[in-house]
Structure formats: structure tokens, C-alpha cells
Amino acid sequence: MRLIAPVLDWLKARFPDGRGTGLSVVALLALSGVAMTASSTARPEMDLRVQAVMDATRGDLGPEGLEAMAARMNPAQLALAIRHDPAVQRVGHFGMTPGWETLSLAGKPTLEQGETGLEAQRLNAARPVTRGLLRPARPFTLGKIATADRNRALRCLTQAVYYEAALEPRPGQEAVAQVVLNRVRDPNFPNTVCGVVFQGAERITGCQFSFTCDGALSQAPVAWAWKRAEDVARRALDGHVAQRVGTATHYHADYVFPWWAPSLGKIDQIGAHIFYRWKGFPGETAAFSQAYAGREPVIDEARFSQPRLLLADSADAATEVALDGTVVGTPPRTVEINGQTRVVGAVSLGGRRQPTPEEIAEINSNLADFEAEESPAPRAAPAPVPGVVTLEVEEVGRPGR
């Protein structure tokens, strides 16, 4: 205890209200192997560990010292330290689906596998940025291409920046644009700007950027925000590089923790977005060798502006349908499945089919008949019981009739 006592005395003087910033000092000391014991017998090993803590923090257990301690931990140690940090507030779900406790305009729980909400933010914070993974990205230019292709590339990249990061700081918008252009030169993705942005949008469940499938394109952009996003996109297409994310090819918001996050290298967080690169050679600058095609595909924005739902058919294949009922693909039909006649192709919302107009009319008719019924007569007061004193009861908050 020869070195622990001075450390605790120093902490009391530094943090008289008992609070610090960052990770709890107690949690950090515990993860560093510092044992708190009631024994007054000095143990050399313990003294050495305390001395190691003091050396790492240079005697400063404020924010900078705690950050220095956290930087020496692996993800498992850091997560354990946060778990035992008494200063960390934990959310109570109160029976709600995890993620809905933080439902706001900033985002909503997703249907993809992984944590959401405050739990996702805690997991993301516990996973530190991997030092040494940042690699420089080469400037991207469109070269000598047709004006129509250049305009398509600019529009697609602007859409990605706007719908993905309209309210993010400018460095965050530049990082989103950098991810798109990195994918253009990554052999794992299409070799055009519009091809990358709208990749998988035709498959309902394969959208790489959610705004191409969830109907966001039907929302008219705000003029000033669109102009800002367009400026970021134009600079990126003219060779500007977002150096903070380098060769990043993936990102997600900090209120989700997707299943694929641990398989990639975490580079940085800018605003609400966390950026990742491939591990190993695929994330190195030299791996981005795919040549830009030079001809941008024509995007059917009217089609992608409507959210698309799943249709069930006999082959369990996905068929597209718009919310207005327009079927893109095979229309509903009657088939025989396992000896039973069924109608397949009906719109499915979580396993429920849409009612027919006749069924809706019948439901409304039944509701009208129910509402037209006379209210039941009030029940008679019970007969008094001998020996029991009747008390007047005042009902508070009862809704009026």
C-alpha cells in the first residue's frame, strides 16, 4: 500500500467531488492489475504495477492520463473497464425493444442484426480506433468523359452525401464521399460512381446505401443542404482526398453496431459516423487498382424513389411492389402448394396480408353496428350489508362520457 495511498490522496485532491472524466480511475487501476487489499504488508509486485500506472500517465490521472491508460488496453480489457465503471449510466429498456429508447430524428432502430441505441453507442465507444491502419487514398478524377456521364456522377455522389450525411460536419461529408470513390476503385465493388451508390437497390434487401431503398429519394432536398453536399461531391470528383479516413470502404452511424463491424479495421469517427477499412492487403492503397469505367449508368430515380416491400411467392423469391400496390415483377396469382390452393404475390407486412376492399367494408359495417348499439343500463347499487358502514368514494381522473 505504500504507493496506492499517495495515489488515492492525489485523486482526492484532484477530484474533490469524487468525479473524473473518461473511464473510472478505479476501473483503470483494476484492469492494470492493481489490487486493493486491507493488508498493510507491502508487496513488491503491487508496487511495480502502481509505478507502471504512474509512469504511463506521467502522474496525471485526468483526461489525458486516463486516455493514455485506455490506449494500452485491448478491446476486451477496455470493455471490461467500462462495464465496471460506476460513472457509466446504463439504460433501462422497461420492456421496450432495444434501440427504441433513443428513437429520435437522428435515427431509428434497424431490422439488421446487431445492437442499436445506447447499447450500440457503448459498444462502439468500447472498441478503440486501430492505430496504424490509416492508409492514404489516391486522388480521384473523372478524366475525359462525356458531359452527361460527368453530370450523372456528380448527381449520384451528391445524393450519397446529402441523404447519408446532410447534417454532418463538412469533414464527415467529405469522408462519405471518399468511401464512395474508394469503392469505385475497389475490385469488390462496381467501377462507376452511380453503380456504387445504387448497388443492390434493385434487390430490395441488398441496398448498400439505405436511401436508395427506403423511399428517401421521394423527399425533395433542402436547397442549402443540397448545395453544400454538391460542393463536397464536386471537390471529391476533382481530386480532393479526405485524409482522415484514407482507404475506408465502410461506415455506419454510432447508434448501430452492425454484425460486420468487428471484422474490419476501425479508422476514425467523424460526427455520428464511424469509418472502417478492409484488414490486410485489401485495405492497402495498392489494392485499389480497379479502373474507372468512364460511362455512368442511367438511374431510374422514379423507381428507386418509392420504398419497396417483399412479396411472397411459391419459390420464396422476392418480388418488388410499391406502396401504392404497383407490382414490379410477377403479379399475384393462384397456385397449388402441397395440395392446397393459395394466392401468392400478396403484399406482406410482417407476415400479414393487406385486406381486400370487401373485407374492409365488412369491418367498417361491423364497427358501425357496434357503435349504434344502446349503452347498457347502469347496474343497480348493491344492497347494504348489515354492520358495514358505507363510504362515499370520489373518482378522480375518470374520463367523461
Helices and strands as residue ranges (DSSP letters): H 4-14, H 25-31, H 44-57, H 63-71, H 75-83, G 100-102, E 114-116, H 117-126, H 147-165, H 170-184, H 193-197, G 201-203, G 210-212, G 216-218, H 223-237, E 250-253, E 256-258, G 261-263, E 265-270, E 273-277, G 281-283, G 285-287, H 301-304, E 308-311, E 319-322, E 327-328, E 333-337, E 340-344, E 348-349, E 352-353, H 357-372
